[in-house]
């Protein structure tokens, strides 16, 4: 059995990471579409993800990407009203829509808190929408504590479950109510990319890449490839390997 590839790529800083991640994302999506495939892409929230989407949006108009053949999903969401700017989906879609048309039929934001249904019931609704979809690519950020999506260490969200999507209550960072893919569902993705800049994350980066399963980030892996996109600060506690030709 072939083991999935784990690769670490260091960038100069967060800005460089966003630019290069955007170029890598565009190249990957164009390659996935080459045989007529519609890429299933799971998006993340957070500052570095938004910076990457901003750079990606600049590249798309002059590229070979067929934006009508993209299926967009989300790894987690803050359970807030639709128009709340703290949600992940709304700001991301507004940014992407400034560069190319967004097809609502191919766009799957997680439910909002506009109605009376709670996060757990909304998670079940998203799980039905997700069905047996397999992501070609799942983008993730990571917090200083090693959390990914809305799966937090030493928290009920981190408990093993067969559910693909869960409601998260009493999250250690605001807002307390969230919806998240589970680690098990994330790990069905062909590729998982973790975009992680910042000195405050260096310790957790080293632990996760070292296989520390106490951290949610240490338990995520793509079926074919796991790619850590870091900057110099977040990679500070990793060893350097130098090759001479």
N, C-alpha and C positions, 0 to 999 in steps of 0.2 A: 504494500500500500504506500503510495506516494505521500510524504508529509507536506502540509501546506507551507508555502514560502513565507518567512517572516523577514521583512526588510526595514531597515532604519535609514532615513534620509535626513541629513542635517542641512539647515538653511541658516543664512546669516542672522536674520531676525524675523519678527512676525510679518513684516511687510513683504520680505522676500519669500517667506513661506506661502503667503496668500497668492502672490503672483505666480509662483511656480506650481502650486497646487492647482490653480485655475487652468494653467496650460496643460498640466497632466490630466485633469478632469476632461477637458475638451478633447484631447488626443484619445483618451480611453473611450469616450462616448462615440466618437466618430468611428473608431475601430469596431466597437460593438455593433454599430449600425451597418457595417460593410456588407453583411450577408442578409440584410433585410430585417434584422432583429430590432425589436423595440426595447431599449434598455430600461430595466426596472431599477430606479435609483432612490435610495433612502437618504434623505437630507437631515442634517443636524442643525441645531440652533447654536447661539453663542457668537461672540465677537469675531473669532477667527473664521468661523463658517461664513458669517455675513461679509467679511472682508474678501473671502475667496469668491463668493457669489458676485460681488461687485467687480472683481477682476475678470471673472468668467463672462459676465455680461458684456464687457468691453470687447471680448474676443469673438463672441458668437456671430455678430453680423457679417464678418468677413471670412467666416469659416465654412466648412463643408457639412456642418452639423444640421440635420433635419430636425428642427425643434418640434415638428408635429409628431415625431416618433420618439417621445420621451414620456415615461410614466413616473410621476413624482410621488413619493411617500415621505413620511416623517418618522424618526426614531423615537421622539418623545415630544410632549407638549405641556405647557403650563395650562392648567384647567381654569381658564379665564374667559371673559366674554370675547366674542369674535373680533371686535374692534380694539381690544386692548393692545397697545403697542408692545407689551411685554411678552405676547405670544410669539412663538417661533415662526409659524407659517405665514402670518400676514405680512410682516416686514420682508421676509424672504421673497414671497411672491410679488410684492410690489416692486422690489428691486429687479427681479428677473423679468417682470412684465415690461419694464422700461426698455428692454433690449429686444424682446421677441414676444410673439403672441403666446399666451398661456391657455391651453385647452382645458376647461374645467372637467371634461370627461376623462382626462388623463392626469388629473391632479387630486391628491387624496390627503388633505389636511386632517388632522385628528379633530374629534368633536370639541366644541367650545362649551363654556358654562352658561350659554344663553338661556337654556331651558331649566327644567327642574330635575333632570336626570343627573345622578352623581358621577364622579370620575370612574368608579368601578363599572357601572352600567355602560358608560360611554366607551370604556376600554373594550367591553364585550362587543359593542357595535362596530368598533374599528377592526376587531379581530375577524368579524364576519366579512367586512369589506376587503380585508387583506386576503382572506381565503388561503389558497396554497401558493400565493405569489412568492417567488424566490428572487431576492435582490441580486442583480449583477454587481452592484456596488452599494455599500453602506458607509456613509460618512459619519464620523463621530468626533466629538470633542472629548476632553477629559478635565475634570476639576482637580484642584490641588489635593483633594482627599482621595483621588483615584476613581471617582464615580464617572460613569458613562451613561448617556441618555439620562433617564431619571432613576437609575439603579445606584443606590448609595451603599457604601460599606457599613457593616454593623447596623443594618436597618432592615425591616421586613421586606422591602423591595428587592433585597439581595437574596432572599430565600429561593431555593430551587423550586421550579414550577414547570408544569407542562403547558401552561397557558402562553400564547404568543404575545398577548398584550395585557397589561395590568393597570389598574388604578393605583396611584401612590398617594397615601395620606401621611400627614405629619412629616413631610420632607424636611431634611436638616437645613435647607436653604429655601428662601421664599421664591414663589408662593408654595404653601404647604401641599396643595392639591395638584396632582399631575397625572398624566397618562404616559405610559412608556412601553416600548417593546421590551421583551425579556431578553436576557443573555442568550437563552436557547434559540430564540427566533433570530436575533442578530447573527448568531453563528451559523445559520443556514445560508448566509450571503456568500456569493462566490468570492468577493473581495471586501475586506473591511479596511478602511483608511482612518487612522486616528490623527487629527490635526491638533498639535499640542505645542503652543509656544509658552514661554515664560519661566523665569527662575523659580517661582513658587511651586512649579509642578515637577521640578527635576527629581526630587526624591521618589515621588510616585511613579514617574516614568521609569526610573531604574528598577524599582520593585516590580512593576507590571511586566516590563520586558524580560526581567529575570524569572518570571513565572509565579509571582506571588498571587495566589488565588484568593487571598484575603481582600484584595482589591478587585472590584468589578472589571477594571481595565485589564487586569491580569488574566481574566477569564474569557475575553473576547478574541475570536479568531475567525478569519475567513476560511471557507472550504479550500480555496485555491491559494489565497494570498492575504497576508496581514501586513499592512504598510503603515509604519510610524513616520509621520511627517513632522519633524521637530525643528526648533531653532537652536542656536548655540546655547542659550540659557537653559532651555528645558532638557537639553542633552548633556548638561554639564557633569552629571554623575555617571555617565556611560563611558566605557573604555573606548579609546581610539585604536583603530587597526590601520597600520600603514603598510602599503605594499610597494615594493621596489621592482621596477621592470628591468 
